[in-house]
């Protein structure tokens, strides 16, 4: 399996995350695995500081063996 190579600098990570949020919500796990963002919560914090209206929703995911709490981020369009 070929894994896409991404820049690791913070601005590139914010750009990737914002582009994805414009399409659909994203979980912490998805941001890590699909966008190669190790610390999504920090990038979300920075995007919020830039003025983006991003809501955080906690979800509980069942893995078959146990339950895990995970955050999903949603970009809310300005009215």
mmJSON file of the N, C-alpha and C atoms, coordinates in Angstrom:
{"data_MODEL":{"atom_site":{
"group_PDB":["ATOM","ATOM","ATOM","ATOM","ATOM","ATOM","ATOM","ATOM","ATOM","ATOM","ATOM","ATOM","ATOM","ATOM","ATOM","ATOM","ATOM","ATOM","ATOM","ATOM","ATOM","ATOM","ATOM","ATOM","ATOM","ATOM","ATOM","ATOM","ATOM","ATOM","ATOM","ATOM","ATOM","ATOM","ATOM","ATOM","ATOM","ATOM","ATOM","ATOM","ATOM","ATOM","ATOM","ATOM","ATOM","ATOM","ATOM","ATOM","ATOM","ATOM","ATOM","ATOM","ATOM","ATOM","ATOM","ATOM","ATOM","ATOM","ATOM","ATOM","ATOM","ATOM","ATOM","ATOM","ATOM","ATOM","ATOM","ATOM","ATOM","ATOM","ATOM","ATOM","ATOM","ATOM","ATOM","ATOM","ATOM","ATOM","ATOM","ATOM","ATOM","ATOM","ATOM","ATOM","ATOM","ATOM","ATOM","ATOM","ATOM","ATOM","ATOM","ATOM","ATOM","ATOM","ATOM","ATOM","ATOM","ATOM","ATOM","ATOM","ATOM","ATOM","ATOM","ATOM","ATOM","ATOM","ATOM","ATOM","ATOM","ATOM","ATOM","ATOM","ATOM","ATOM","ATOM","ATOM","ATOM","ATOM","ATOM","ATOM","ATOM","ATOM","ATOM","ATOM","ATOM","ATOM","ATOM","ATOM","ATOM","ATOM","ATOM","ATOM","ATOM","ATOM","ATOM","ATOM","ATOM","ATOM","ATOM","ATOM","ATOM","ATOM","ATOM","ATOM","ATOM","ATOM","ATOM","ATOM","ATOM","ATOM","ATOM","ATOM","ATOM","ATOM","ATOM","ATOM","ATOM","ATOM","ATOM","ATOM","ATOM","ATOM","ATOM","ATOM","ATOM","ATOM","ATOM","ATOM","ATOM","ATOM","ATOM","ATOM","ATOM","ATOM","ATOM","ATOM","ATOM","ATOM","ATOM","ATOM","ATOM","ATOM","ATOM","ATOM","ATOM","ATOM","ATOM","ATOM","ATOM","ATOM","ATOM","ATOM","ATOM","ATOM","ATOM","ATOM","ATOM","ATOM","ATOM","ATOM","ATOM","ATOM","ATOM","ATOM","ATOM","ATOM","ATOM","ATOM","ATOM","ATOM","ATOM","ATOM","ATOM","ATOM","ATOM","ATOM","ATOM","ATOM","ATOM","ATOM","ATOM","ATOM","ATOM","ATOM","ATOM","ATOM","ATOM","ATOM","ATOM","ATOM","ATOM","ATOM","ATOM","ATOM","ATOM","ATOM","ATOM"],
"id":[1,2,3,4,5,6,7,8,9,10,11,12,13,14,15,16,17,18,19,20,21,22,23,24,25,26,27,28,29,30,31,32,33,34,35,36,37,38,39,40,41,42,43,44,45,46,47,48,49,50,51,52,53,54,55,56,57,58,59,60,61,62,63,64,65,66,67,68,69,70,71,72,73,74,75,76,77,78,79,80,81,82,83,84,85,86,87,88,89,90,91,92,93,94,95,96,97,98,99,100,101,102,103,104,105,106,107,108,109,110,111,112,113,114,115,116,117,118,119,120,121,122,123,124,125,126,127,128,129,130,131,132,133,134,135,136,137,138,139,140,141,142,143,144,145,146,147,148,149,150,151,152,153,154,155,156,157,158,159,160,161,162,163,164,165,166,167,168,169,170,171,172,173,174,175,176,177,178,179,180,181,182,183,184,185,186,187,188,189,190,191,192,193,194,195,196,197,198,199,200,201,202,203,204,205,206,207,208,209,210,211,212,213,214,215,216,217,218,219,220,221,222,223,224,225,226,227,228,229,230,231,232,233,234,235,236,237],
"type_symbol":["N","C","C","N","C","C","N","C","C","N","C","C","N","C","C","N","C","C","N","C","C","N","C","C","N","C","C","N","C","C","N","C","C","N","C","C","N","C","C","N","C","C","N","C","C","N","C","C","N","C","C","N","C","C","N","C","C","N","C","C","N","C","C","N","C","C","N","C","C","N","C","C","N","C","C","N","C","C","N","C","C","N","C","C","N","C","C","N","C","C","N","C","C","N","C","C","N","C","C","N","C","C","N","C","C","N","C","C","N","C","C","N","C","C","N","C","C","N","C","C","N","C","C","N","C","C","N","C","C","N","C","C","N","C","C","N","C","C","N","C","C","N","C","C","N","C","C","N","C","C","N","C","C","N","C","C","N","C","C","N","C","C","N","C","C","N","C","C","N","C","C","N","C","C","N","C","C","N","C","C","N","C","C","N","C","C","N","C","C","N","C","C","N","C","C","N","C","C","N","C","C","N","C","C","N","C","C","N","C","C","N","C","C","N","C","C","N","C","C","N","C","C","N","C","C","N","C","C","N","C","C","N","C","C","N","C","C"],
"label_atom_id":["N","CA","C","N","CA","C","N","CA","C","N","CA","C","N","CA","C","N","CA","C","N","CA","C","N","CA","C","N","CA","C","N","CA","C","N","CA","C","N","CA","C","N","CA","C","N","CA","C","N","CA","C","N","CA","C","N","CA","C","N","CA","C","N","CA","C","N","CA","C","N","CA","C","N","CA","C","N","CA","C","N","CA","C","N","CA","C","N","CA","C","N","CA","C","N","CA","C","N","CA","C","N","CA","C","N","CA","C","N","CA","C","N","CA","C","N","CA","C","N","CA","C","N","CA","C","N","CA","C","N","CA","C","N","CA","C","N","CA","C","N","CA","C","N","CA","C","N","CA","C","N","CA","C","N","CA","C","N","CA","C","N","CA","C","N","CA","C","N","CA","C","N","CA","C","N","CA","C","N","CA","C","N","CA","C","N","CA","C","N","CA","C","N","CA","C","N","CA","C","N","CA","C","N","CA","C","N","CA","C","N","CA","C","N","CA","C","N","CA","C","N","CA","C","N","CA","C","N","CA","C","N","CA","C","N","CA","C","N","CA","C","N","CA","C","N","CA","C","N","CA","C","N","CA","C","N","CA","C","N","CA","C","N","CA","C","N","CA","C","N","CA","C","N","CA","C"],
"label_alt_id":[null,null,null,null,null,null,null,null,null,null,null,null,null,null,null,null,null,null,null,null,null,null,null,null,null,null,null,null,null,null,null,null,null,null,null,null,null,null,null,null,null,null,null,null,null,null,null,null,null,null,null,null,null,null,null,null,null,null,null,null,null,null,null,null,null,null,null,null,null,null,null,null,null,null,null,null,null,null,null,null,null,null,null,null,null,null,null,null,null,null,null,null,null,null,null,null,null,null,null,null,null,null,null,null,null,null,null,null,null,null,null,null,null,null,null,null,null,null,null,null,null,null,null,null,null,null,null,null,null,null,null,null,null,null,null,null,null,null,null,null,null,null,null,null,null,null,null,null,null,null,null,null,null,null,null,null,null,null,null,null,null,null,null,null,null,null,null,null,null,null,null,null,null,null,null,null,null,null,null,null,null,null,null,null,null,null,null,null,null,null,null,null,null,null,null,null,null,null,null,null,null,null,null,null,null,null,null,null,null,null,null,null,null,null,null,null,null,null,null,null,null,null,null,null,null,null,null,null,null,null,null,null,null,null,null,null,null],
"label_comp_id":["UNK","UNK","UNK","UNK","UNK","UNK","UNK","UNK","UNK","UNK","UNK","UNK","UNK","UNK","UNK","UNK","UNK","UNK","UNK","UNK","UNK","UNK","UNK","UNK","UNK","UNK","UNK","UNK","UNK","UNK","UNK","UNK","UNK","UNK","UNK","UNK","UNK","UNK","UNK","UNK","UNK","UNK","UNK","UNK","UNK","UNK","UNK","UNK","UNK","UNK","UNK","UNK","UNK","UNK","UNK","UNK","UNK","UNK","UNK","UNK","UNK","UNK","UNK","UNK","UNK","UNK","UNK","UNK","UNK","UNK","UNK","UNK","UNK","UNK","UNK","UNK","UNK","UNK","UNK","UNK","UNK","UNK","UNK","UNK","UNK","UNK","UNK","UNK","UNK","UNK","UNK","UNK","UNK","UNK","UNK","UNK","UNK","UNK","UNK","UNK","UNK","UNK","UNK","UNK","UNK","UNK","UNK","UNK","UNK","UNK","UNK","UNK","UNK","UNK","UNK","UNK","UNK","UNK","UNK","UNK","UNK","UNK","UNK","UNK","UNK","UNK","UNK","UNK","UNK","UNK","UNK","UNK","UNK","UNK","UNK","UNK","UNK","UNK","UNK","UNK","UNK","UNK","UNK","UNK","UNK","UNK","UNK","UNK","UNK","UNK","UNK","UNK","UNK","UNK","UNK","UNK","UNK","UNK","UNK","UNK","UNK","UNK","UNK","UNK","UNK","UNK","UNK","UNK","UNK","UNK","UNK","UNK","UNK","UNK","UNK","UNK","UNK","UNK","UNK","UNK","UNK","UNK","UNK","UNK","UNK","UNK","UNK","UNK","UNK","UNK","UNK","UNK","UNK","UNK","UNK","UNK","UNK","UNK","UNK","UNK","UNK","UNK","UNK","UNK","UNK","UNK","UNK","UNK","UNK","UNK","UNK","UNK","UNK","UNK","UNK","UNK","UNK","UNK","UNK","UNK","UNK","UNK","UNK","UNK","UNK","UNK","UNK","UNK","UNK","UNK","UNK","UNK","UNK","UNK","UNK","UNK","UNK"],
"label_asym_id":["A","A","A","A","A","A","A","A","A","A","A","A","A","A","A","A","A","A","A","A","A","A","A","A","A","A","A","A","A","A","A","A","A","A","A","A","A","A","A","A","A","A","A","A","A","A","A","A","A","A","A","A","A","A","A","A","A","A","A","A","A","A","A","A","A","A","A","A","A","A","A","A","A","A","A","A","A","A","A","A","A","A","A","A","A","A","A","A","A","A","A","A","A","A","A","A","A","A","A","A","A","A","A","A","A","A","A","A","A","A","A","A","A","A","A","A","A","A","A","A","A","A","A","A","A","A","A","A","A","A","A","A","A","A","A","A","A","A","A","A","A","A","A","A","A","A","A","A","A","A","A","A","A","A","A","A","A","A","A","A","A","A","A","A","A","A","A","A","A","A","A","A","A","A","A","A","A","A","A","A","A","A","A","A","A","A","A","A","A","A","A","A","A","A","A","A","A","A","A","A","A","A","A","A","A","A","A","A","A","A","A","A","A","A","A","A","A","A","A","A","A","A","A","A","A","A","A","A","A","A","A","A","A","A","A","A","A"],
"label_entity_id":["1","1","1","1","1","1","1","1","1","1","1","1","1","1","1","1","1","1","1","1","1","1","1","1","1","1","1","1","1","1","1","1","1","1","1","1","1","1","1","1","1","1","1","1","1","1","1","1","1","1","1","1","1","1","1","1","1","1","1","1","1","1","1","1","1","1","1","1","1","1","1","1","1","1","1","1","1","1","1","1","1","1","1","1","1","1","1","1","1","1","1","1","1","1","1","1","1","1","1","1","1","1","1","1","1","1","1","1","1","1","1","1","1","1","1","1","1","1","1","1","1","1","1","1","1","1","1","1","1","1","1","1","1","1","1","1","1","1","1","1","1","1","1","1","1","1","1","1","1","1","1","1","1","1","1","1","1","1","1","1","1","1","1","1","1","1","1","1","1","1","1","1","1","1","1","1","1","1","1","1","1","1","1","1","1","1","1","1","1","1","1","1","1","1","1","1","1","1","1","1","1","1","1","1","1","1","1","1","1","1","1","1","1","1","1","1","1","1","1","1","1","1","1","1","1","1","1","1","1","1","1","1","1","1","1","1","1"],
"label_seq_id":[1,1,1,2,2,2,3,3,3,4,4,4,5,5,5,6,6,6,7,7,7,8,8,8,9,9,9,10,10,10,11,11,11,12,12,12,13,13,13,14,14,14,15,15,15,16,16,16,17,17,17,18,18,18,19,19,19,20,20,20,21,21,21,22,22,22,23,23,23,24,24,24,25,25,25,26,26,26,27,27,27,28,28,28,29,29,29,30,30,30,31,31,31,32,32,32,33,33,33,34,34,34,35,35,35,36,36,36,37,37,37,38,38,38,39,39,39,40,40,40,41,41,41,42,42,42,43,43,43,44,44,44,45,45,45,46,46,46,47,47,47,48,48,48,49,49,49,50,50,50,51,51,51,52,52,52,53,53,53,54,54,54,55,55,55,56,56,56,57,57,57,58,58,58,59,59,59,60,60,60,61,61,61,62,62,62,63,63,63,64,64,64,65,65,65,66,66,66,67,67,67,68,68,68,69,69,69,70,70,70,71,71,71,72,72,72,73,73,73,74,74,74,75,75,75,76,76,76,77,77,77,78,78,78,79,79,79],
"pdbx_PDB_ins_code":[null,null,null,null,null,null,null,null,null,null,null,null,null,null,null,null,null,null,null,null,null,null,null,null,null,null,null,null,null,null,null,null,null,null,null,null,null,null,null,null,null,null,null,null,null,null,null,null,null,null,null,null,null,null,null,null,null,null,null,null,null,null,null,null,null,null,null,null,null,null,null,null,null,null,null,null,null,null,null,null,null,null,null,null,null,null,null,null,null,null,null,null,null,null,null,null,null,null,null,null,null,null,null,null,null,null,null,null,null,null,null,null,null,null,null,null,null,null,null,null,null,null,null,null,null,null,null,null,null,null,null,null,null,null,null,null,null,null,null,null,null,null,null,null,null,null,null,null,null,null,null,null,null,null,null,null,null,null,null,null,null,null,null,null,null,null,null,null,null,null,null,null,null,null,null,null,null,null,null,null,null,null,null,null,null,null,null,null,null,null,null,null,null,null,null,null,null,null,null,null,null,null,null,null,null,null,null,null,null,null,null,null,null,null,null,null,null,null,null,null,null,null,null,null,null,null,null,null,null,null,null,null,null,null,null,null,null],
"Cartn_x":[0.829,0.0,0.882,0.624,1.369,0.712,1.497,0.985,1.407,0.472,0.751,1.704,2.651,3.62,3.114,3.12,2.65,3.738,3.711,4.596,4.17,5.15,4.823,4.767,5.027,4.994,3.561,3.423,2.118,1.17,1.652,0.774,0.229,1.055,0.588,-0.453,-0.242,-1.208,-2.531,-2.48,-3.71,-4.436,-3.69,-4.3,-5.003,-4.344,-4.951,-6.211,-6.116,-7.243,-8.423,-8.165,-9.238,-9.878,-9.063,-9.604,-10.527,-10.145,-10.988,-12.255,-12.152,-13.323,-14.332,-13.867,-14.769,-15.623,-15.151,-15.867,-16.772,-16.21,-16.974,-16.28,-17.015,-16.39,-15.266,-14.388,-13.275,-13.005,-12.67,-12.318,-10.805,-10.408,-8.986,-8.256,-8.836,-8.21,-8.064,-9.083,-8.999,-7.929,-7.857,-6.843,-5.437,-5.266,-3.949,-3.635,-4.567,-4.274,-4.366,-5.339,-5.54,-4.737,-4.513,-3.849,-2.46,-2.031,-0.713,-0.52,-1.542,-1.481,-1.458,-0.306,-0.118,-0.932,-1.028,-1.737,-2.863,-3.958,-5.049,-5.628,-5.682,-6.286,-5.516,-4.218,-3.409,-3.711,-3.812,-4.131,-5.534,-6.482,-7.843,-7.803,-7.053,-6.888,-6.369,-5.382,-4.801,-5.801,-6.566,-7.579,-8.664,-9.041,-10.017,-9.458,-8.17,-7.52,-7.488,-7.496,-7.548,-8.97,-9.945,-11.315,-12.277,-11.821,-12.7,-13.628,-14.891,-15.903,-15.965,-15.214,-15.117,-15.668,-16.635,-17.229,-16.6,-16.52,-15.971,-17.09,-17.214,-18.23,-17.551,-17.912,-17.39,-18.258,-17.622,-18.323,-17.764,-18.61,-18.159,-18.167,-17.026,-16.851,-16.666,-17.428,-17.258,-16.296,-15.3,-14.315,-14.55,-15.578,-15.827,-15.346,-14.25,-13.711,-14.027,-14.057,-14.254,-14.83,-15.085,-15.555,-14.447,-14.352,-13.372,-14.089,-13.668,-14.181,-13.265,-13.885,-13.119,-13.782,-12.973,-13.474,-13.722,-14.829,-15.099,-15.179,-14.518,-14.51,-15.415,-16.204,-17.15,-16.929,-16.724,-16.606,-18.008,-18.348,-19.665,-19.525,-20.312,-20.25,-20.712,-20.072,-20.478,-21.834,-22.653,-23.996,-23.956],
"Cartn_y":[-1.169,0.0,1.244,2.164,3.413,4.439,5.011,6.043,7.396,8.33,9.648,10.392,11.103,11.874,13.305,13.795,15.134,15.921,17.224,18.104,18.066,18.147,18.09,19.468,20.554,21.862,22.223,23.029,23.325,23.982,24.914,25.594,24.611,23.718,22.707,21.799,21.437,20.606,21.339,22.623,23.406,23.489,23.703,23.791,22.492,21.353,20.053,19.823,20.143,19.922,20.817,22.077,22.985,22.55,22.125,21.647,20.463,19.564,18.403,18.816,19.742,20.193,20.896,21.496,22.132,21.097,19.856,18.765,18.015,17.663,16.873,16.91,16.547,16.44,15.403,15.493,14.551,14.211,12.961,12.534,12.668,12.598,12.629,11.49,10.31,9.147,9.341,9.873,10.121,11.156,12.223,13.254,12.669,11.796,11.163,10.21,9.345,8.302,8.791,9.649,10.078,11.32,12.217,13.478,13.603,12.566,12.549,13.742,13.991,15.056,14.378,14.414,13.684,14.294,15.62,16.288,17.166,16.546,17.315,18.379,18.111,19.08,20.404,20.355,21.583,22.352,21.638,22.304,22.917,22.234,22.769,24.036,24.001,25.168,26.359,26.114,27.177,27.687,26.782,27.198,28.043,27.66,28.455,29.843,29.916,31.202,32.083,31.467,32.208,32.674,32.253,32.712,31.702,30.476,29.455,28.921,28.76,28.286,26.758,26.116,24.657,24.142,23.233,22.623,21.252,20.895,19.61,18.75,17.537,16.597,15.309,14.852,13.574,12.441,11.39,10.198,8.992,7.987,6.727,5.685,5.06,4.068,2.695,1.717,0.338,-0.387,-1.044,-1.764,-3.269,-3.711,-5.136,-5.653,-5.115,-5.517,-4.493,-3.228,-2.162,-0.936,0.1,1.37,2.405,3.279,4.363,5.677,6.706,8.046,8.713,9.394,10.041,11.367,12.331,13.641,13.698,14.33,14.651,16.172,16.728,18.171,18.519,19.597,20.035,21.52,21.891,23.288,23.847,24.892,25.5,26.738,26.791,27.928,29.202,30.292,31.578,31.971,32.598,32.996,34.403],
"Cartn_z":[0.0,0.0,0.0,-0.912,-0.979,-0.078,0.808,1.697,1.151,1.073,0.536,1.461,0.877,1.643,1.809,3.028,3.33,4.041,3.867,4.623,6.086,6.975,8.4,9.062,8.298,8.962,9.333,10.37,10.954,9.954,9.146,8.189,7.16,6.676,5.719,6.355,7.613,8.312,8.482,8.836,8.974,7.635,6.557,5.226,4.851,5.107,4.803,5.622,6.894,7.797,7.424,7.121,6.74,5.424,4.473,3.191,3.416,4.299,4.589,5.309,6.26,6.997,6.093,5.022,4.066,3.342,3.303,2.639,3.607,4.775,5.749,7.108,8.162,9.48,9.452,10.437,10.512,11.97,12.229,13.586,13.777,15.022,15.343,14.643,14.693,14.063,12.55,11.903,10.463,10.144,10.921,10.687,10.801,11.772,11.942,10.8,10.468,9.478,8.035,7.719,6.34,5.966,6.937,6.635,7.247,7.977,8.616,9.559,10.379,11.385,12.747,13.389,14.646,15.784,15.817,16.908,16.349,15.895,15.299,16.23,17.52,18.444,18.436,18.3,18.236,16.952,15.842,14.564,14.604,15.239,15.397,16.245,17.333,18.197,17.384,16.543,15.716,14.675,14.065,13.098,13.778,14.992,15.738,16.036,16.379,16.654,15.409,14.232,12.968,12.651,13.461,13.289,12.692,12.461,11.903,12.992,12.642,13.585,13.505,14.38,14.387,15.703,15.598,16.792,17.024,18.292,18.703,19.253,18.729,19.194,19.64,20.821,21.306,20.798,20.322,19.851,20.591,20.778,21.353,20.255,20.04,18.982,19.621,19.169,19.645,18.719,19.293,18.485,18.509,19.186,19.328,20.667,21.14,22.434,23.52,23.12,24.093,23.395,24.152,23.613,23.76,22.775,22.811,22.565,23.287,23.028,22.016,21.061,20.018,19.682,19.281,18.913,17.407,17.035,15.637,15.538,14.53,14.328,13.159,13.346,12.328,12.093,10.828,10.458,10.239,10.967,10.861,9.993,8.925,8.004,8.7,8.348,8.895,8.331,9.154,8.715,8.165],
"occupancy":[1.0,1.0,1.0,1.0,1.0,1.0,1.0,1.0,1.0,1.0,1.0,1.0,1.0,1.0,1.0,1.0,1.0,1.0,1.0,1.0,1.0,1.0,1.0,1.0,1.0,1.0,1.0,1.0,1.0,1.0,1.0,1.0,1.0,1.0,1.0,1.0,1.0,1.0,1.0,1.0,1.0,1.0,1.0,1.0,1.0,1.0,1.0,1.0,1.0,1.0,1.0,1.0,1.0,1.0,1.0,1.0,1.0,1.0,1.0,1.0,1.0,1.0,1.0,1.0,1.0,1.0,1.0,1.0,1.0,1.0,1.0,1.0,1.0,1.0,1.0,1.0,1.0,1.0,1.0,1.0,1.0,1.0,1.0,1.0,1.0,1.0,1.0,1.0,1.0,1.0,1.0,1.0,1.0,1.0,1.0,1.0,1.0,1.0,1.0,1.0,1.0,1.0,1.0,1.0,1.0,1.0,1.0,1.0,1.0,1.0,1.0,1.0,1.0,1.0,1.0,1.0,1.0,1.0,1.0,1.0,1.0,1.0,1.0,1.0,1.0,1.0,1.0,1.0,1.0,1.0,1.0,1.0,1.0,1.0,1.0,1.0,1.0,1.0,1.0,1.0,1.0,1.0,1.0,1.0,1.0,1.0,1.0,1.0,1.0,1.0,1.0,1.0,1.0,1.0,1.0,1.0,1.0,1.0,1.0,1.0,1.0,1.0,1.0,1.0,1.0,1.0,1.0,1.0,1.0,1.0,1.0,1.0,1.0,1.0,1.0,1.0,1.0,1.0,1.0,1.0,1.0,1.0,1.0,1.0,1.0,1.0,1.0,1.0,1.0,1.0,1.0,1.0,1.0,1.0,1.0,1.0,1.0,1.0,1.0,1.0,1.0,1.0,1.0,1.0,1.0,1.0,1.0,1.0,1.0,1.0,1.0,1.0,1.0,1.0,1.0,1.0,1.0,1.0,1.0,1.0,1.0,1.0,1.0,1.0,1.0,1.0,1.0,1.0,1.0,1.0,1.0,1.0,1.0,1.0,1.0,1.0,1.0],
"B_iso_or_equiv":[0.0,0.0,0.0,0.0,0.0,0.0,0.0,0.0,0.0,0.0,0.0,0.0,0.0,0.0,0.0,0.0,0.0,0.0,0.0,0.0,0.0,0.0,0.0,0.0,0.0,0.0,0.0,0.0,0.0,0.0,0.0,0.0,0.0,0.0,0.0,0.0,0.0,0.0,0.0,0.0,0.0,0.0,0.0,0.0,0.0,0.0,0.0,0.0,0.0,0.0,0.0,0.0,0.0,0.0,0.0,0.0,0.0,0.0,0.0,0.0,0.0,0.0,0.0,0.0,0.0,0.0,0.0,0.0,0.0,0.0,0.0,0.0,0.0,0.0,0.0,0.0,0.0,0.0,0.0,0.0,0.0,0.0,0.0,0.0,0.0,0.0,0.0,0.0,0.0,0.0,0.0,0.0,0.0,0.0,0.0,0.0,0.0,0.0,0.0,0.0,0.0,0.0,0.0,0.0,0.0,0.0,0.0,0.0,0.0,0.0,0.0,0.0,0.0,0.0,0.0,0.0,0.0,0.0,0.0,0.0,0.0,0.0,0.0,0.0,0.0,0.0,0.0,0.0,0.0,0.0,0.0,0.0,0.0,0.0,0.0,0.0,0.0,0.0,0.0,0.0,0.0,0.0,0.0,0.0,0.0,0.0,0.0,0.0,0.0,0.0,0.0,0.0,0.0,0.0,0.0,0.0,0.0,0.0,0.0,0.0,0.0,0.0,0.0,0.0,0.0,0.0,0.0,0.0,0.0,0.0,0.0,0.0,0.0,0.0,0.0,0.0,0.0,0.0,0.0,0.0,0.0,0.0,0.0,0.0,0.0,0.0,0.0,0.0,0.0,0.0,0.0,0.0,0.0,0.0,0.0,0.0,0.0,0.0,0.0,0.0,0.0,0.0,0.0,0.0,0.0,0.0,0.0,0.0,0.0,0.0,0.0,0.0,0.0,0.0,0.0,0.0,0.0,0.0,0.0,0.0,0.0,0.0,0.0,0.0,0.0,0.0,0.0,0.0,0.0,0.0,0.0,0.0,0.0,0.0,0.0,0.0,0.0],
"pdbx_formal_charge":[null,null,null,null,null,null,null,null,null,null,null,null,null,null,null,null,null,null,null,null,null,null,null,null,null,null,null,null,null,null,null,null,null,null,null,null,null,null,null,null,null,null,null,null,null,null,null,null,null,null,null,null,null,null,null,null,null,null,null,null,null,null,null,null,null,null,null,null,null,null,null,null,null,null,null,null,null,null,null,null,null,null,null,null,null,null,null,null,null,null,null,null,null,null,null,null,null,null,null,null,null,null,null,null,null,null,null,null,null,null,null,null,null,null,null,null,null,null,null,null,null,null,null,null,null,null,null,null,null,null,null,null,null,null,null,null,null,null,null,null,null,null,null,null,null,null,null,null,null,null,null,null,null,null,null,null,null,null,null,null,null,null,null,null,null,null,null,null,null,null,null,null,null,null,null,null,null,null,null,null,null,null,null,null,null,null,null,null,null,null,null,null,null,null,null,null,null,null,null,null,null,null,null,null,null,null,null,null,null,null,null,null,null,null,null,null,null,null,null,null,null,null,null,null,null,null,null,null,null,null,null,null,null,null,null,null,null],
"auth_seq_id":[1,1,1,2,2,2,3,3,3,4,4,4,5,5,5,6,6,6,7,7,7,8,8,8,9,9,9,10,10,10,11,11,11,12,12,12,13,13,13,14,14,14,15,15,15,16,16,16,17,17,17,18,18,18,19,19,19,20,20,20,21,21,21,22,22,22,23,23,23,24,24,24,25,25,25,26,26,26,27,27,27,28,28,28,29,29,29,30,30,30,31,31,31,32,32,32,33,33,33,34,34,34,35,35,35,36,36,36,37,37,37,38,38,38,39,39,39,40,40,40,41,41,41,42,42,42,43,43,43,44,44,44,45,45,45,46,46,46,47,47,47,48,48,48,49,49,49,50,50,50,51,51,51,52,52,52,53,53,53,54,54,54,55,55,55,56,56,56,57,57,57,58,58,58,59,59,59,60,60,60,61,61,61,62,62,62,63,63,63,64,64,64,65,65,65,66,66,66,67,67,67,68,68,68,69,69,69,70,70,70,71,71,71,72,72,72,73,73,73,74,74,74,75,75,75,76,76,76,77,77,77,78,78,78,79,79,79],
"auth_comp_id":["UNK","UNK","UNK","UNK","UNK","UNK","UNK","UNK","UNK","UNK","UNK","UNK","UNK","UNK","UNK","UNK","UNK","UNK","UNK","UNK","UNK","UNK","UNK","UNK","UNK","UNK","UNK","UNK","UNK","UNK","UNK","UNK","UNK","UNK","UNK","UNK","UNK","UNK","UNK","UNK","UNK","UNK","UNK","UNK","UNK","UNK","UNK","UNK","UNK","UNK","UNK","UNK","UNK","UNK","UNK","UNK","UNK","UNK","UNK","UNK","UNK","UNK","UNK","UNK","UNK","UNK","UNK","UNK","UNK","UNK","UNK","UNK","UNK","UNK","UNK","UNK","UNK","UNK","UNK","UNK","UNK","UNK","UNK","UNK","UNK","UNK","UNK","UNK","UNK","UNK","UNK","UNK","UNK","UNK","UNK","UNK","UNK","UNK","UNK","UNK","UNK","UNK","UNK","UNK","UNK","UNK","UNK","UNK","UNK","UNK","UNK","UNK","UNK","UNK","UNK","UNK","UNK","UNK","UNK","UNK","UNK","UNK","UNK","UNK","UNK","UNK","UNK","UNK","UNK","UNK","UNK","UNK","UNK","UNK","UNK","UNK","UNK","UNK","UNK","UNK","UNK","UNK","UNK","UNK","UNK","UNK","UNK","UNK","UNK","UNK","UNK","UNK","UNK","UNK","UNK","UNK","UNK","UNK","UNK","UNK","UNK","UNK","UNK","UNK","UNK","UNK","UNK","UNK","UNK","UNK","UNK","UNK","UNK","UNK","UNK","UNK","UNK","UNK","UNK","UNK","UNK","UNK","UNK","UNK","UNK","UNK","UNK","UNK","UNK","UNK","UNK","UNK","UNK","UNK","UNK","UNK","UNK","UNK","UNK","UNK","UNK","UNK","UNK","UNK","UNK","UNK","UNK","UNK","UNK","UNK","UNK","UNK","UNK","UNK","UNK","UNK","UNK","UNK","UNK","UNK","UNK","UNK","UNK","UNK","UNK","UNK","UNK","UNK","UNK","UNK","UNK","UNK","UNK","UNK","UNK","UNK","UNK"],
"auth_asym_id":["A","A","A","A","A","A","A","A","A","A","A","A","A","A","A","A","A","A","A","A","A","A","A","A","A","A","A","A","A","A","A","A","A","A","A","A","A","A","A","A","A","A","A","A","A","A","A","A","A","A","A","A","A","A","A","A","A","A","A","A","A","A","A","A","A","A","A","A","A","A","A","A","A","A","A","A","A","A","A","A","A","A","A","A","A","A","A","A","A","A","A","A","A","A","A","A","A","A","A","A","A","A","A","A","A","A","A","A","A","A","A","A","A","A","A","A","A","A","A","A","A","A","A","A","A","A","A","A","A","A","A","A","A","A","A","A","A","A","A","A","A","A","A","A","A","A","A","A","A","A","A","A","A","A","A","A","A","A","A","A","A","A","A","A","A","A","A","A","A","A","A","A","A","A","A","A","A","A","A","A","A","A","A","A","A","A","A","A","A","A","A","A","A","A","A","A","A","A","A","A","A","A","A","A","A","A","A","A","A","A","A","A","A","A","A","A","A","A","A","A","A","A","A","A","A","A","A","A","A","A","A","A","A","A","A","A","A"],
"auth_atom_id":["N","CA","C","N","CA","C","N","CA","C","N","CA","C","N","CA","C","N","CA","C","N","CA","C","N","CA","C","N","CA","C","N","CA","C","N","CA","C","N","CA","C","N","CA","C","N","CA","C","N","CA","C","N","CA","C","N","CA","C","N","CA","C","N","CA","C","N","CA","C","N","CA","C","N","CA","C","N","CA","C","N","CA","C","N","CA","C","N","CA","C","N","CA","C","N","CA","C","N","CA","C","N","CA","C","N","CA","C","N","CA","C","N","CA","C","N","CA","C","N","CA","C","N","CA","C","N","CA","C","N","CA","C","N","CA","C","N","CA","C","N","CA","C","N","CA","C","N","CA","C","N","CA","C","N","CA","C","N","CA","C","N","CA","C","N","CA","C","N","CA","C","N","CA","C","N","CA","C","N","CA","C","N","CA","C","N","CA","C","N","CA","C","N","CA","C","N","CA","C","N","CA","C","N","CA","C","N","CA","C","N","CA","C","N","CA","C","N","CA","C","N","CA","C","N","CA","C","N","CA","C","N","CA","C","N","CA","C","N","CA","C","N","CA","C","N","CA","C","N","CA","C","N","CA","C","N","CA","C","N","CA","C","N","CA","C","N","CA","C","N","CA","C","N","CA","C"],
"pdbx_PDB_model_num":[1,1,1,1,1,1,1,1,1,1,1,1,1,1,1,1,1,1,1,1,1,1,1,1,1,1,1,1,1,1,1,1,1,1,1,1,1,1,1,1,1,1,1,1,1,1,1,1,1,1,1,1,1,1,1,1,1,1,1,1,1,1,1,1,1,1,1,1,1,1,1,1,1,1,1,1,1,1,1,1,1,1,1,1,1,1,1,1,1,1,1,1,1,1,1,1,1,1,1,1,1,1,1,1,1,1,1,1,1,1,1,1,1,1,1,1,1,1,1,1,1,1,1,1,1,1,1,1,1,1,1,1,1,1,1,1,1,1,1,1,1,1,1,1,1,1,1,1,1,1,1,1,1,1,1,1,1,1,1,1,1,1,1,1,1,1,1,1,1,1,1,1,1,1,1,1,1,1,1,1,1,1,1,1,1,1,1,1,1,1,1,1,1,1,1,1,1,1,1,1,1,1,1,1,1,1,1,1,1,1,1,1,1,1,1,1,1,1,1,1,1,1,1,1,1,1,1,1,1,1,1,1,1,1,1,1,1]
}}}
